[in-house]
Amino acid sequence: MEFFQKVPCEALDLSHLKALLTIKSMPLLCRSIDNVISEQGNEAEIYCLWGAFNVRRDEIRNGIRFSLLNCPHALAWTITLKESSHQIVIHCTIDETEQDQDFIDTINEFVKDWTHGIKQALQ
């Protein structure tokens, strides 16, 4: 399943977006992530609305990909800059085509929390 949100951004470059999206900044940018328990390089243990998970941060061509390494649903999300349309795109996926509605609702909440946090950080 896929989940999307877009954030308008007029004057943002890719290097600024990548610098904003660190593991340490995750709880500040997404209220669904309570805290970073421990961090080592590009991997960390976080506590979020679904519990404790190992997360990995990878720089990709137009942004950052985060993956929950021990998630039973292979949840991952990318935050990318689409310079041509002046938008940041938040794209979250899980490895199933159908899922319980309560879980879908929490994923939508998670993506909206990222949207809200990024909007605030860019103000």
Beta strands, then each sheet from edge to edge (+ up, - down):
strand 1: 2-8
strand 2: 33-40
strand 3: 43-48
strand 4: 51-60
strand 5: 63-68
strand 6: 76-82
strand 7: 87-93
sheet 1: 1+ 7- 6+ 5- 4+ 3- 2+
end
